[in-house]
Every structure is written in C-alpha cells, then in structure tokens.
Amino acid sequence: MRQHFHHSGEGASSDDRYSAFSFVDRIGSLEPGISATGQFQIPAGINGFPPSLVAEAIGQLAAWVSIDRLDYRFRPVAGIAAEVRFLRQVRPGQLLELAVEIDSCSESDVAYSGRALVEGEVAVELFHSLGPMLPMVEFDDPADVRERFRLLSGAGAPAGRFPGVPDIALIPFEQTPGKDLRARLRVPEAAPFFGDHFPRRPVFPATLLLNTQILAATRLALESDHWPADTPIGVKRVLDVKMRSFMPPGQELEVRVALASPVQGFATARMTTQMDGKRVAHALAEIGPLNIGI
C-alpha cells in the first residue's frame, strides 16, 4: 500500500518559507496569552486538505499566541492532545475560521483548546492539548518569527501559497486485511515542509504522521466486514495523542495499526510508531460510518 498526495516539488528553499506548512494567514482578535482568533484560506487548486492539517492550523494559532506571550524566546512543539473531534469535512477553496483558548502558558509548556469552523459550522475541535516549550533559537530566527507575527496581526499574509500535502509512502511488511498492519515509513531527506518545520532544526511534522496513520486505519476498516459494503467510513475522533520524540530527516519509522471490533458502531484503531526500537508516537482513532453522530 502506497499513499500519494499532491505536492509541488522536493527539497526546501526560501520560497517554501511560510508557504509549505504554515496554516495561519491572519490573526484577528487577540487577548495576549489568553485567546485568539485567526484564518487560513485553503487554496482552491490543491487535491485535498486532510483533517489532521485542520488540527495543525488550530495548534499553530495557539503556538503564535504563546510565542508572542513569551517574547519569542520559546516555542511549543507537538506533545499531547486528549481528544480531537473531526465533525465535518473541509474542501479546497474554503476558509478556516480558527479560535483558541489558552489555559496556561509558561516557559515549560502551553495548555490550550481550540476549534476550526467552515461556513459557520465546527469542522475540528481540539480538547486539552499540551505543547512542551523549547528555546526558539534552536528552531528558528526569533527576529524573523517576530516580524511574521506582526504581518499576521496586521495586513495578513498572502493566501493561496500552500502547494498541497506531500507524498508520504507507507510500505507494509506484515498485515492482516481488516485487522492489523505493520509498515515502514521513511522520513524524506529533504521536503518543502522543512522550510517551516523548522528552518534551523528540520523535523517531520507529527500531523503528517497522524494523517498517514489515519489513512491506514481507514483502509483497514474498509477491508473489514464490520459494516455493510459501500458504507462511507471515516474517523470521527482521535484520542490520547502523544508525540514523544522528534523524527529527523532520513529516519526510518515503523508504523503499527491494529483495528478492534466495533462497539456501538465504531471500531477503535490503536496507532503506534517506533523509531530505533522505541515508541515515539501513540494515538487511538475511532472509526465508523460517517452518518453516525458522536
């Protein structure tokens, strides 16, 4: 099983800065260190915009609030999310309306919740997320980040530059159709998204890993006999998301997905990732018919 998505080339360059993996075009209302609203215009010409990147957009808005609050000395990195709800599909060309509430913000971590709306309806919600803080200078130029915040808080950034989700290949080496999967994923040596994530310390985005895991779990569900044929299947919630380590360029990961039998219409997929024999990521996805409410 290979999973391919549209992208606009390989390698990272200055042209990729704030375009290949930046999902806040404008910051609207802002209560420093407490809450904010923002927007991201999904380009109309891309093949799709997965729910995991909608969650990424919410997290990026929270990151901007916390970065500014700590005077650009620290920045949060992917950590923990107790629950992510996927309530509505989003499409290229739509406008994401983002909102976050900061529960706490310190030099050690930021705790927040948030949501993204499309056409006035909530598409994705994040509950009880926690991002550990690390020194900004390890990842980016503080002066450049400060200038970007001023742009987002003022005129806003040019929209429509995101080229689409990059190719991520998942190569199975052990699988039982409809039940479980073990596969290899090699982090690219170079990719446009490293221009944003991050210039001084390239790291494979956790939400791209999550998207790949969700697609694999959904494939298992479609292969199973848990639901009638032709039933639309999708992920409604992801729980207990934990990212424990950075995944650098060129690193080989082992992705494991195991699908349990449904309970009240939904099956739980346990999704784990190992690197050098150690677990670096974990999440549970609830998968079932898209016409069943949470």
HELIX and SHEET records of a PDB file:
HELIX    1   1 SER A   14  ASP A   16  5                                   3    
HELIX    2   2 PRO A   51  ARG A   69  1                                  19    
HELIX    3   3 MET A  136  GLU A  138  5                                   3    
HELIX    4   4 PRO A  142  SER A  153  1                                  12    
HELIX    5   5 PRO A  192  GLY A  195  5                                   4    
HELIX    6   6 ALA A  206  GLU A  223  1                                  18    
SHEET    1   A 6 ARG A  26  GLU A  31  0                                        
SHEET    2   A 6 SER A  35  GLN A  41 -1                                        
SHEET    3   A 6 LEU A  95  CYS A 105 -1                                        
SHEET    4   A 6 ASP A 109  VAL A 118 -1                                        
SHEET    5   A 6 GLU A 121  PRO A 135 -1                                        
SHEET    6   A 6 PHE A  74  PRO A  76 -1                                        
SHEET    1   B12 ARG A  26  GLU A  31  0                                        
SHEET    2   B12 SER A  35  GLN A  41 -1                                        
SHEET    3   B12 LEU A  95  CYS A 105 -1                                        
SHEET    4   B12 ASP A 109  VAL A 118 -1                                        
SHEET    5   B12 GLU A 121  PRO A 135 -1                                        
SHEET    6   B12 ILE A  80  PHE A  86 -1                                        
SHEET    7   B12 ILE A 233  MET A 243 -1                                        
SHEET    8   B12 LYS A 278  PRO A 289 -1                                        
SHEET    9   B12 ALA A 267  MET A 275 -1                                        
SHEET   10   B12 GLU A 252  LEU A 259 -1                                        
SHEET   11   B12 ASP A 180  ARG A 186 -1                                        
SHEET   12   B12 ILE A 171  THR A 176 -1                                        
END                                                                             
